[in-house]
Amino acid sequence: MTTQDEAPTLFEECRIIRAHGELDTQTLAPLVRALAEARAARPGRLLLIVDLSEVTFTDRGILTPLREAWSDCRARGGWMRIVYDHHTADLVFRHAGLLDRFPAYASAEDAWEGRTAHPALRLAASALLATEAHRPPDDDVPRRTARRDTS
């Protein structure tokens, strides 16, 4: 038996689910169904890779089915890993405090081998934009002025 961090020897133990396009409350049903089918397909240990690399948008609606699948995989002695590189997925996981549970993997192969994406490479454009949004414009930056003695 392998640990969480080791690559399993039999790829047939692993199920890969791929999603594409937008994932929101109106379009989430196929992913939820695929997760349920993968979990029901075999008893015992389950290794699951969810590939979101072709997802263009997602919202918080994705969290519940992913949490449930993750819990089921863990309870069965397996794991679930998520492939993503889109900033909205990163923001959803970050905002929910789930980056430790759902770190990014660059590819299904990397997920299989347990190699997470390097954090420096995952710095999303949205993170840079968020930083800029919190920076005051140059006109609003308090400046130190010299005091003159007028007496």
DSSP file (Angstrom, degrees, kcal/mol; ACC not computed):
  #  RESIDUE AA STRUCTURE BP1 BP2  ACC     N-H-->O    O-->H-N    N-H-->O    O-->H-N    TCO  KAPPA ALPHA  PHI   PSI    X-CA   Y-CA   Z-CA
    1    1 A M              0   0    0      0, 0.0     2,-0.2     0, 0.0     0, 0.0   0.000 360.0 360.0 360.0 139.0    0.0    0.0    0.0
    2    2 A T        -     0   0    0      1,-0.1     2,-0.1     4,-0.1     5,-0.0  -0.561 360.0-122.4 -94.0 159.8    1.3    3.5   -0.9
    3    3 A T    >   -     0   0    0     -2,-0.2     3,-1.1     4,-0.1    -1,-0.1  -0.393  39.1 -91.1 -88.7 175.6    1.1    6.5    1.3
    4    4 A Q  T 3  S+     0   0    0      1,-0.2    -1,-0.1    -2,-0.1    -2,-0.0   0.823 126.0  45.8 -54.6 -34.5   -0.5    9.8    0.3
    5    5 A D  T 3  S+     0   0    0      2,-0.1     2,-0.3   110,-0.0    -1,-0.2   0.547  95.5  88.1 -93.4  -7.5    2.7   11.1   -1.2
    6    6 A E  S <  S-     0   0    0     -3,-1.1   108,-0.1     1,-0.0    -4,-0.1  -0.666  80.4-116.0 -93.5 147.3    3.8    8.1   -3.1
    7    7 A A        -     0   0    0     -2,-0.3   106,-0.1   106,-0.2    -4,-0.1  -0.664  36.2-119.3 -76.2 129.5    2.8    7.3   -6.7
    8    8 A P        -     0   0    0      0, 0.0     3,-0.1     0, 0.0    -1,-0.1  -0.293  11.2-134.4 -66.2 156.5    0.7    4.1   -6.9
    9    9 A T  S    S+     0   0    0      1,-0.2     2,-0.7     2,-0.0     3,-0.1   0.774  89.5  59.8 -84.9 -26.2    2.1    1.3   -8.9
   10   10 A L    >   -     0   0    0      1,-0.1     3,-1.5     2,-0.0     4,-0.2  -0.888  59.8-168.1-109.2 111.2   -1.1    0.4  -10.7
   11   11 A F  G >  S+     0   0    0     -2,-0.7     3,-2.0     1,-0.3    -1,-0.1   0.756  83.0  75.0 -66.8 -21.9   -2.6    3.2  -12.8
   12   12 A E  G 3  S+     0   0    0      1,-0.3    -1,-0.3    -3,-0.1    -2,-0.0   0.713  84.7  65.5 -65.1 -18.0   -5.8    1.2  -13.1
   13   13 A E  G <  S+     0   0    0     -3,-1.5    34,-1.2    33,-0.1     2,-0.3   0.702  91.9  83.5 -70.7 -17.9   -6.6    2.1   -9.5
   14   14 A C  E <   -a   47   0A   0     -3,-2.0     2,-0.4    -4,-0.2    34,-0.2  -0.656  61.6-160.6 -96.1 141.3   -7.0    5.7  -10.6
   15   15 A R  E     -a   48   0A   0     32,-2.7    34,-2.9    -2,-0.3     2,-0.5  -0.966   8.2-155.4-115.5 135.0  -10.0    7.4  -12.1
   16   16 A I  E     -a   49   0A   0     -2,-0.4     2,-0.5    32,-0.2    34,-0.2  -0.947   6.6-169.6-113.7 129.1   -9.6   10.6  -14.1
   17   17 A I  E     -a   50   0A   0     32,-3.0    34,-3.6    -2,-0.5     2,-0.4  -0.973   7.0-162.9-116.6 127.2  -12.5   13.0  -14.4
   18   18 A R  E     -a   51   0A   0     -2,-0.5     2,-0.3    32,-0.2    34,-0.2  -0.917   6.8-175.7-113.9 136.5  -12.1   15.9  -16.9
   19   19 A A  E     -     0   0A   0     32,-2.4    35,-0.7    -2,-0.4     2,-0.3  -0.879   3.6-176.8-122.4 158.2  -14.3   19.0  -16.9
   20   20 A H  E     +a   54   0A   0     -2,-0.3    35,-0.3     2,-0.1     2,-0.1  -0.970  43.4  18.9-150.0 163.8  -14.3   21.9  -19.4
   21   21 A G  E    S-a   55   0A   0     33,-2.1    35,-2.1    -2,-0.3    36,-1.1  -0.431 105.8 -14.7  77.2-150.2  -16.0   25.2  -19.9
   22   22 A E  E     -a   57   0A   0     34,-0.2     2,-0.6    33,-0.2    36,-0.2  -0.730  54.1-159.7 -93.7 138.1  -17.7   27.1  -17.1
   23   23 A L  E     +a   58   0A   0     34,-3.0    36,-1.2    -2,-0.4     2,-0.2  -0.930  36.7 127.2-118.6 105.7  -18.7   25.4  -13.9
   24   24 A D  S >> S-     0   0    0     -2,-0.6     4,-1.3    34,-0.2     3,-1.0  -0.757  77.1 -70.8-140.2-171.4  -21.4   27.1  -12.0
   25   25 A T  T 34 S+     0   0    0      1,-0.3     4,-0.2    -2,-0.2     3,-0.0   0.783 131.5  48.5 -59.6 -27.3  -24.7   26.2  -10.4
   26   26 A Q  T 34 S+     0   0    0      1,-0.2    -1,-0.3     2,-0.1     3,-0.1   0.736 122.2  30.8 -83.0 -23.6  -26.3   25.8  -13.9
   27   27 A T  T <4 S+     0   0    0     -3,-1.0     4,-0.4     1,-0.1    -2,-0.2   0.303  92.5  90.8-120.0   7.6  -23.5   23.7  -15.4
   28   28 A L    >X  +     0   0    0     -4,-1.3     4,-2.2     1,-0.2     3,-0.6   0.694  61.5  88.2 -80.3 -19.9  -22.1   21.7  -12.5
   29   29 A A  H 3> S+     0   0    0      1,-0.2     4,-2.8     2,-0.2     5,-0.2   0.851  84.3  52.6 -54.3 -44.7  -24.4   18.6  -12.8
   30   30 A P  H 3> S+     0   0    0      0, 0.0     4,-2.4     0, 0.0    -1,-0.2   0.896 111.7  47.1 -61.5 -37.0  -22.2   16.6  -15.2
   31   31 A L  H <> S+     0   0    0     -3,-0.6     4,-2.5    -4,-0.4    -2,-0.2   0.923 112.3  49.5 -67.4 -43.0  -19.2   17.0  -12.9
   32   32 A V  H  X S+     0   0    0     -4,-2.2     4,-2.2     1,-0.2    -1,-0.2   0.922 112.8  47.9 -60.6 -44.0  -21.2   16.0   -9.9
   33   33 A R  H  X S+     0   0    0     -4,-2.8     4,-2.6    -5,-0.2    -2,-0.2   0.911 111.2  50.2 -63.1 -43.7  -22.6   12.9  -11.8
   34   34 A A  H  X S+     0   0    0     -4,-2.4     4,-2.4    -5,-0.2    -2,-0.2   0.891 110.6  49.8 -63.7 -39.6  -19.0   11.9  -13.0
   35   35 A L  H  X S+     0   0    0     -4,-2.5     4,-2.1     2,-0.2    -1,-0.2   0.922 112.2  47.7 -63.6 -43.7  -17.7   12.2   -9.4
   36   36 A A  H  X S+     0   0    0     -4,-2.2     4,-1.9     2,-0.2    -2,-0.2   0.906 112.5  48.9 -64.6 -41.8  -20.5   10.0   -8.1
   37   37 A E  H  X S+     0   0    0     -4,-2.6     4,-1.5     2,-0.2    -2,-0.2   0.908 110.9  49.8 -65.4 -41.8  -20.0    7.4  -10.8
   38   38 A A  H  X S+     0   0    0     -4,-2.4     4,-0.5     1,-0.2    -1,-0.2   0.892 112.2  48.0 -63.6 -39.0  -16.3    7.2  -10.2
   39   39 A R  H  < S+     0   0    0     -4,-2.1     3,-0.3     1,-0.2    -1,-0.2   0.838 116.5  42.9 -71.0 -32.2  -16.9    6.8   -6.5
   40   40 A A  H  < S+     0   0    0     -4,-1.9    -1,-0.2     1,-0.2    -2,-0.2   0.644  94.9  82.5 -86.1 -15.6  -19.5    4.1   -7.1
   41   41 A A  H  < S+     0   0    0     -4,-1.5    -1,-0.2     1,-0.2    -2,-0.1   0.801 101.6  14.9 -64.3 -31.7  -17.5    2.3   -9.8
   42   42 A R  S  < S-     0   0    0     -4,-0.5    -1,-0.2    -3,-0.3     2,-0.1  -0.999  70.2-129.6-147.6 142.6  -15.3    0.3   -7.5
   43   43 A P  S    S+     0   0    0      0, 0.0     2,-0.1     0, 0.0    -3,-0.0  -0.366  72.2  25.3 -79.6 168.1  -15.2   -0.7   -3.9
   44   44 A G  S    S+     0   0    0     -2,-0.1    -2,-0.1     2,-0.1    34,-0.1  -0.349 107.5  14.7  80.5-158.5  -12.1   -0.2   -1.8
   45   45 A R        -     0   0    0     32,-0.1     2,-0.4    -2,-0.1    32,-0.2  -0.178  65.2-162.8 -57.4 137.3   -9.3    2.2   -2.3
   46   46 A L        -     0   0    0     27,-0.4    33,-1.0    26,-0.1     2,-0.5  -0.986  12.1-171.2-129.9 125.3  -10.1    5.1   -4.7
   47   47 A L  E     -ab  14  79A   0    -34,-1.2   -32,-2.7    -2,-0.4     2,-0.4  -0.972  18.1-174.9-112.2 121.8   -7.5    7.3   -6.4
   48   48 A L  E     -ab  15  80A   0     31,-2.6    33,-2.6    -2,-0.5     2,-0.5  -0.970  16.9-168.7-129.1 128.3   -9.2   10.2   -8.2
   49   49 A I  E     -ab  16  81A   0    -34,-2.9   -32,-3.0    -2,-0.4     2,-0.7  -0.972   7.8-162.5-113.2 123.9   -7.8   12.9  -10.4
   50   50 A V  E     -ab  17  82A   0     31,-2.8    33,-2.7    -2,-0.5     2,-0.8  -0.929   8.7-155.2-107.2 114.3  -10.1   15.8  -11.3
   51   51 A D  E     +ab  18  83A   0    -34,-3.6   -32,-2.4    -2,-0.7     3,-0.3  -0.798  26.9 161.3 -96.9 107.1   -8.7   17.6  -14.3
   52   52 A L  E >   +     0   0A   0     31,-3.3     3,-2.0    -2,-0.8    33,-0.3   0.140  39.5 114.6-105.6  16.6  -10.0   21.2  -14.3
   53   53 A S  E 3  S+     0   0A   0      1,-0.3    -1,-0.2    30,-0.2    31,-0.1   0.734  79.4  46.6 -65.1 -21.3   -7.3   22.5  -16.7
   54   54 A E  E 3  S+a   20   0A   0    -35,-0.7   -33,-2.1    -3,-0.3     2,-0.5   0.254  85.1 113.4-102.7  12.4   -9.9   23.2  -19.4
   55   55 A V  E <   -a   21   0A   0     -3,-2.0   -33,-0.2   -35,-0.3    34,-0.2  -0.722  45.0-171.2 -83.8 128.6  -12.3   25.0  -17.1
   56   56 A T  E     +     0   0A   0    -35,-2.1     2,-0.3    -2,-0.5   -34,-0.2   0.689  69.2   8.2 -94.3 -20.8  -12.6   28.6  -17.9
   57   57 A F  E     +a   22   0A   0    -36,-1.1   -34,-3.0    31,-0.1     2,-0.3  -0.975  61.1 172.3-157.6 143.8  -14.6   29.7  -14.9
   58   58 A T  E     -a   23   0A   0     -2,-0.3     2,-0.2   -36,-0.2   -34,-0.2  -0.985   8.8-163.9-148.2 157.3  -15.8   28.2  -11.6
   59   59 A D    >   -     0   0    0    -36,-1.2     3,-1.7    -2,-0.3     4,-0.2  -0.636  49.9 -73.1-127.6-170.7  -17.5   29.4   -8.5
   60   60 A R  G >> S+     0   0    0      1,-0.3     3,-1.9    -2,-0.2     4,-0.5   0.661 112.4  84.5 -62.5 -16.6  -18.1   28.2   -5.0
   61   61 A G  G 34 S+     0   0    0      1,-0.3    -1,-0.3     2,-0.2     3,-0.2   0.746  81.9  62.3 -58.6 -23.1  -20.6   25.6   -6.2
   62   62 A I  G <> S+     0   0    0     -3,-1.7     4,-1.6   -39,-0.2    -1,-0.3   0.708  87.2  75.3 -74.5 -19.5  -17.7   23.3   -7.0
   63   63 A L  H <> S+     0   0    0     -3,-1.9     4,-3.0    -4,-0.2     5,-0.2   0.912  88.9  52.2 -65.6 -46.8  -16.6   23.0   -3.4
   64   64 A T  H  X S+     0   0    0     -4,-0.5     4,-2.5    -3,-0.2     5,-0.2   0.946 112.1  43.4 -60.6 -51.8  -19.3   20.7   -2.0
   65   65 A P  H  > S+     0   0    0      0, 0.0     4,-2.2     0, 0.0    -1,-0.2   0.882 116.3  49.0 -63.4 -33.8  -19.0   17.9   -4.5
   66   66 A L  H  X S+     0   0    0     -4,-1.6     4,-2.7     2,-0.2    -2,-0.2   0.911 111.3  49.0 -70.1 -40.9  -15.2   18.1   -4.4
   67   67 A R  H  X S+     0   0    0     -4,-3.0     4,-2.7     2,-0.2     5,-0.2   0.924 112.2  49.3 -61.5 -43.7  -15.1   18.0   -0.6
   68   68 A E  H  X S+     0   0    0     -4,-2.5     4,-2.3    -5,-0.2    -2,-0.2   0.926 113.3  45.5 -63.0 -44.7  -17.5   15.0   -0.6
   69   69 A A  H  X S+     0   0    0     -4,-2.2     4,-2.7    -5,-0.2    -1,-0.2   0.911 112.5  51.7 -64.5 -41.8  -15.4   13.1   -3.1
   70   70 A W  H  X S+     0   0    0     -4,-2.7     4,-2.5     1,-0.2    -2,-0.2   0.932 110.9  47.7 -60.1 -46.5  -12.2   14.0   -1.2
   71   71 A S  H  X S+     0   0    0     -4,-2.7     4,-2.5     1,-0.2    -1,-0.2   0.899 112.3  49.4 -62.0 -41.6  -13.7   12.7    2.1
   72   72 A D  H  X S+     0   0    0     -4,-2.3     4,-1.4     2,-0.2    -2,-0.2   0.930 111.3  48.8 -64.4 -45.6  -14.8    9.5    0.4
   73   73 A C  H  <>S+     0   0    0     -4,-2.7     5,-3.1     1,-0.2   -27,-0.4   0.928 113.4  47.0 -59.4 -45.6  -11.4    8.9   -1.2
   74   74 A R  H ><5S+     0   0    0     -4,-2.5     3,-1.7     1,-0.2    -1,-0.2   0.903 109.3  53.4 -63.8 -42.0   -9.7    9.5    2.2
   75   75 A A  H 3<5S+     0   0    0     -4,-2.5    -1,-0.2     1,-0.3    -2,-0.2   0.779 109.1  50.9 -64.1 -25.6  -12.1    7.3    4.1
   76   76 A R  T 3<5S-     0   0    0     -4,-1.4    -1,-0.3    -3,-0.3    -2,-0.2   0.240 124.2-102.0 -97.1  11.8  -11.3    4.5    1.5
   77   77 A G  T < 5S+     0   0    0     -3,-1.7    -3,-0.2     1,-0.2    -2,-0.1   0.692  90.5  95.7  80.1  18.8   -7.5    4.8    1.9
   78   78 A G      < -     0   0    0     -5,-3.1     2,-0.3    -6,-0.2   -31,-0.2  -0.254  62.2-122.4-118.9-153.7   -7.0    6.8   -1.3
   79   79 A W  E     -b   47   0A   0    -33,-1.0   -31,-2.6    -2,-0.1     2,-0.4  -0.969   1.3-142.3-151.5 163.8   -6.7   10.4   -2.4
   80   80 A M  E     -b   48   0A   0     -2,-0.3     2,-0.3   -33,-0.2   -31,-0.2  -0.998  20.5-174.7-130.9 130.9   -8.2   12.9   -4.7
   81   81 A R  E     -b   49   0A   0    -33,-2.6   -31,-2.8    -2,-0.4     2,-0.5  -0.951  12.9-142.9-127.9 147.0   -6.0   15.4   -6.6
   82   82 A I  E     -bc  50 104A   0     21,-0.6    23,-1.1    -2,-0.3     2,-0.6  -0.930   0.4-151.8-119.4 129.1   -7.0   18.3   -8.7
   83   83 A V  E     +bc  51 105A   0    -33,-2.7   -31,-3.3    -2,-0.5     2,-0.3  -0.860  38.5 139.6 -94.0 119.9   -5.3   19.6  -11.9
   84   84 A Y        +     0   0    0     21,-1.2   -31,-0.2    -2,-0.6    21,-0.1  -0.982  29.2 168.2-158.2 151.8   -5.9   23.3  -12.4
   85   85 A D        +     0   0    0     -2,-0.3     2,-0.3   -33,-0.3   -32,-0.1   0.246  49.6 113.1-142.4   7.2   -4.1   26.4  -13.6
   86   86 A H     >  -     0   0    0    -34,-0.2     4,-1.8     1,-0.1     3,-0.5  -0.671  66.3-133.3 -87.8 138.7   -6.9   28.8  -13.9
   87   87 A H  H  > S+     0   0    0     -2,-0.3     4,-2.5     1,-0.2     5,-0.2   0.785 101.3  60.4 -64.5 -28.0   -6.9   31.7  -11.5
   88   88 A T  H  > S+     0   0    0      2,-0.2     4,-2.5     1,-0.2    -1,-0.2   0.911 105.6  47.5 -69.2 -37.9  -10.6   31.4  -10.7
   89   89 A A  H  > S+     0   0    0     -3,-0.5     4,-2.6     2,-0.2     5,-0.3   0.934 112.6  49.9 -63.8 -44.0  -10.2   27.9   -9.3
   90   90 A D  H  X S+     0   0    0     -4,-1.8     4,-2.7     1,-0.2    -2,-0.2   0.914 111.8  48.2 -59.1 -43.5   -7.2   29.1   -7.3
   91   91 A L  H  X S+     0   0    0     -4,-2.5     4,-3.0     2,-0.2     5,-0.2   0.897 110.3  51.2 -66.0 -40.1   -9.2   32.0   -6.0
   92   92 A V  H  X S+     0   0    0     -4,-2.5     4,-1.8     2,-0.2    -2,-0.2   0.945 115.1  42.3 -61.8 -47.9  -12.2   29.7   -5.0
   93   93 A F  H  <>S+     0   0    0     -4,-2.6     5,-3.3     2,-0.2     6,-0.5   0.898 116.2  49.2 -66.5 -39.6   -9.9   27.3   -3.2
   94   94 A R  H ><5S+     0   0    0     -4,-2.7     3,-1.3    -5,-0.3    -2,-0.2   0.935 110.8  48.8 -63.9 -47.4   -8.0   30.1   -1.6
   95   95 A H  H 3<5S+     0   0    0     -4,-3.0    -1,-0.2     1,-0.3    -2,-0.2   0.848 112.5  48.7 -63.2 -34.6  -11.1   32.0   -0.4
   96   96 A A  T 3<5S-     0   0    0     -4,-1.8    -1,-0.3    -5,-0.2    -2,-0.2   0.487 114.4-117.5 -83.6  -2.3  -12.5   28.8    1.1
   97   97 A G  T < 5S+     0   0    0     -3,-1.3     3,-0.2    -4,-0.4    -3,-0.2   0.815  80.4 121.4  72.2  29.8   -9.2   28.1    2.9
   98   98 A L     >< +     0   0    0     -5,-3.3     4,-3.2    -6,-0.2    -4,-0.2   0.191  25.9 107.5-113.5  16.0   -8.8   24.8    0.9
   99   99 A L  T  4 S+     0   0    0     -6,-0.5    -1,-0.1     1,-0.2    -5,-0.1   0.837  83.2  51.9 -63.9 -30.3   -5.4   25.4   -0.9
  100  100 A D  T  4 S+     0   0    0     -3,-0.2    -1,-0.2     1,-0.2    -2,-0.1   0.881 115.8  40.1 -70.7 -37.3   -3.8   22.8    1.5
  101  101 A R  T  4 S+     0   0    0      1,-0.2    -2,-0.2    -4,-0.1    -1,-0.2   0.871 128.6  31.5 -76.6 -37.9   -6.5   20.2    0.7
  102  102 A F  S  < S+     0   0    0     -4,-3.2    -1,-0.2   -21,-0.1    -2,-0.1  -0.554  77.5 172.7-121.7  65.7   -6.7   21.1   -3.0
  103  103 A P        -     0   0    0      0, 0.0   -21,-0.6     0, 0.0     2,-0.2  -0.352  40.3 -97.7 -68.7 157.6   -3.2   22.2   -4.1
  104  104 A A  E     -c   82   0A   0     13,-0.2    13,-2.9   -21,-0.1     2,-0.4  -0.528  32.1-163.9 -78.7 141.3   -2.7   22.7   -7.9
  105  105 A Y  E     -c   83   0A   0    -23,-1.1   -21,-1.2    11,-0.3    11,-0.1  -0.974  16.2-142.9-119.1 140.0   -1.2   20.0  -10.0
  106  106 A A  S    S-     0   0    0      9,-0.5     2,-0.3    -2,-0.4    -1,-0.1   0.780  77.8  -0.6 -75.9 -27.3    0.0   21.0  -13.5
  107  107 A S  S  > S-     0   0    0      1,-0.1     4,-2.4   -25,-0.1     5,-0.2  -0.952  74.2-101.7-153.6 167.7   -1.0   17.8  -15.2
  108  108 A A  H  > S+     0   0    0     -2,-0.3     4,-2.8     2,-0.2     5,-0.2   0.872 122.7  54.3 -63.5 -36.0   -2.7   14.4  -14.6
  109  109 A E  H  > S+     0   0    0      2,-0.2     4,-2.2     1,-0.2    -1,-0.2   0.924 108.7  47.5 -63.6 -44.0    0.8   12.9  -14.6
  110  110 A D  H  >>S+     0   0    0      2,-0.2     5,-2.6     1,-0.2     4,-0.7   0.906 112.4  49.7 -63.5 -40.3    2.0   15.3  -12.0
  111  111 A A  H ><5S+     0   0    0     -4,-2.4     3,-0.9     3,-0.2    -2,-0.2   0.927 109.4  52.1 -62.5 -44.2   -1.1   14.6   -9.9
  112  112 A W  H 3<5S+     0   0    0     -4,-2.8    -1,-0.2     1,-0.3    -2,-0.2   0.900 114.7  42.0 -56.1 -43.2   -0.5   10.8  -10.3
  113  113 A E  H 3<5S-     0   0    0     -4,-2.2    -1,-0.3    -5,-0.2  -106,-0.2   0.478 114.3-116.4 -87.3  -2.4    3.1   11.2   -9.1
  114  114 A G  T <<5 +     0   0    0     -3,-0.9     2,-0.9    -4,-0.7    -3,-0.2   0.719  63.7 146.3  78.0  21.0    2.1   13.7   -6.3
  115  115 A R      < -     0   0    0     -5,-2.6    -9,-0.5    -6,-0.2    -1,-0.2  -0.809  34.8-154.5 -95.1 105.0    4.1   16.6   -7.7
  116  116 A T        -     0   0    0     -2,-0.9   -11,-0.3   -11,-0.1     2,-0.1  -0.386  29.3 -92.9 -74.1 156.8    2.2   19.8   -6.9
  117  117 A A        -     0   0    0    -13,-2.9   -13,-0.2     1,-0.1    -1,-0.1  -0.423  48.8 -99.9 -66.5 143.3    2.7   22.9   -9.1
  118  118 A H    >>  -     0   0    0      1,-0.1     4,-1.2    -2,-0.1     3,-1.2  -0.482  27.8-130.8 -65.7 129.9    5.4   25.2   -7.9
  119  119 A P  H 3> S+     0   0    0      0, 0.0     4,-0.5     0, 0.0     3,-0.3   0.829 106.0  57.1 -53.8 -35.6    3.8   28.1   -6.0
  120  120 A A  H >4 S+     0   0    0      1,-0.2     3,-0.5     2,-0.2    -2,-0.0   0.843 107.8  47.6 -66.6 -30.9    5.8   30.7   -7.9
  121  121 A L  H <4 S+     0   0    0     -3,-1.2    -1,-0.2     1,-0.2    -3,-0.0   0.715 107.3  57.9 -79.8 -20.2    4.5   29.3  -11.1
  122  122 A R  H 3<  +     0   0    0     -4,-1.2     2,-0.6    -3,-0.3    -1,-0.2   0.490  68.3 127.0 -88.3  -3.3    0.9   29.4   -9.8
  123  123 A L    <<  -     0   0    0     -3,-0.5   -36,-0.1    -4,-0.5     2,-0.1  -0.375  57.0-143.2 -59.2 108.0    0.9   33.1   -9.0
  124  124 A A    >>  -     0   0    0     -2,-0.6     4,-1.4     1,-0.1     3,-0.7  -0.337  17.3-120.6 -77.3 153.7   -2.2   34.0  -10.9
  125  125 A A  H 3> S+     0   0    0      1,-0.3     4,-2.5     2,-0.2     5,-0.2   0.848 114.8  62.1 -58.3 -33.0   -2.8   37.1  -12.8
  126  126 A S  H 3> S+     0   0    0      1,-0.2     4,-2.8     2,-0.2    -1,-0.3   0.848  98.0  55.7 -64.8 -32.3   -5.7   37.8  -10.5
  127  127 A A  H <> S+     0   0    0     -3,-0.7     4,-1.9     2,-0.2    -1,-0.2   0.903 109.0  47.0 -65.9 -39.0   -3.4   37.8   -7.5
  128  128 A L  H  X S+     0   0    0     -4,-1.4     4,-2.1     2,-0.2    -2,-0.2   0.909 112.8  49.0 -67.2 -41.0   -1.4   40.6   -9.2
  129  129 A L  H  X S+     0   0    0     -4,-2.5     4,-2.3     1,-0.2    -2,-0.2   0.898 108.9  53.0 -64.5 -39.6   -4.5   42.5  -10.0
  130  130 A A  H  X S+     0   0    0     -4,-2.8     4,-1.3     1,-0.2    -1,-0.2   0.892 108.1  51.3 -63.1 -38.5   -5.7   42.1   -6.4
  131  131 A T  H  < S+     0   0    0     -4,-1.9     4,-0.5     1,-0.2     3,-0.4   0.924 110.8  47.9 -62.7 -44.2   -2.5   43.6   -5.2
  132  132 A E  H >< S+     0   0    0     -4,-2.1     3,-0.9     1,-0.2    -2,-0.2   0.865 106.3  58.2 -64.4 -35.8   -2.9   46.5   -7.6
  133  133 A A  H 3< S+     0   0    0     -4,-2.3    -1,-0.2     1,-0.3    -2,-0.2   0.807 107.4  47.4 -65.7 -28.4   -6.5   47.0   -6.4
  134  134 A H  T 3< S+     0   0    0     -4,-1.3    -1,-0.3    -3,-0.4    -2,-0.2   0.488  90.8  96.2 -91.9  -3.3   -5.3   47.5   -2.8
  135  135 A R  S <  S-     0   0    0     -3,-0.9     3,-0.1    -4,-0.5     6,-0.0  -0.755  78.4-125.1 -87.3 127.2   -2.6   49.9   -3.7
  136  136 A P        -     0   0    0      0, 0.0     5,-0.1     0, 0.0    -2,-0.1  -0.392  32.2 -99.1 -69.0 148.0   -3.6   53.5   -3.3
  137  137 A P    >>  -     0   0    0      0, 0.0     3,-1.8     0, 0.0     4,-0.6  -0.257  38.3-103.8 -61.1 157.2   -3.2   55.8   -6.4
  138  138 A D  G >4 S+     0   0    0      1,-0.3     3,-0.8     2,-0.2     0, 0.0   0.824 121.6  58.0 -54.1 -33.9   -0.1   57.9   -6.3
  139  139 A D  G 34 S+     0   0    0      1,-0.2    -1,-0.3     3,-0.0     0, 0.0   0.772 106.2  49.3 -68.7 -24.7   -2.2   61.0   -5.4
  140  140 A D  G <4 S+     0   0    0     -3,-1.8    -1,-0.2     2,-0.1    -2,-0.2   0.475  81.1 111.6 -95.0  -2.2   -3.6   59.2   -2.3
  141  141 A V  S << S-     0   0    0     -3,-0.8     2,-0.1    -4,-0.6    -6,-0.0  -0.588  74.4-120.8 -74.8 122.1   -0.2   58.1   -0.9
  142  142 A P        -     0   0    0      0, 0.0     2,-0.4     0, 0.0    -1,-0.1  -0.407  31.6-157.4 -62.7 134.6    0.6   60.0    2.3
  143  143 A R        -     0   0    0     -2,-0.1     2,-0.5    -3,-0.0     0, 0.0  -0.878  16.8-118.7-115.6 146.9    3.8   61.9    1.8
  144  144 A R        -     0   0    0     -2,-0.4     2,-0.4     0, 0.0     0, 0.0  -0.713  33.6-164.9 -83.5 127.4    6.1   63.2    4.5
  145  145 A T        -     0   0    0     -2,-0.5     2,-0.4     0, 0.0     0, 0.0  -0.849  22.7-111.6-114.5 151.8    6.4   66.9    4.4
  146  146 A A        -     0   0    0     -2,-0.4     2,-0.4     1,-0.0     0, 0.0  -0.640  31.3-131.5 -80.0 133.5    8.9   69.1    6.0
  147  147 A R        -     0   0    0     -2,-0.4     2,-0.5     2,-0.0    -1,-0.0  -0.697  17.5-150.2 -85.6 134.7    7.5   71.2    8.8
  148  148 A R        -     0   0    0     -2,-0.4     2,-0.8     2,-0.0    -1,-0.0  -0.861  14.2-127.5-104.4 139.2    8.4   74.8    8.6
  149  149 A D        -     0   0    0     -2,-0.5    -2,-0.0     1,-0.1     0, 0.0  -0.760  26.1-178.6 -83.9 114.1    8.7   76.9   11.7
  150  150 A T              0   0    0     -2,-0.8    -1,-0.1     1,-0.2    -2,-0.0   0.327 360.0 360.0 -97.3   7.6    6.5   79.9   11.1
  151  151 A S              0   0    0     -3,-0.0    -1,-0.2     0, 0.0    -2,-0.0   0.499 360.0 360.0 -83.4 360.0    7.2   81.7   14.3
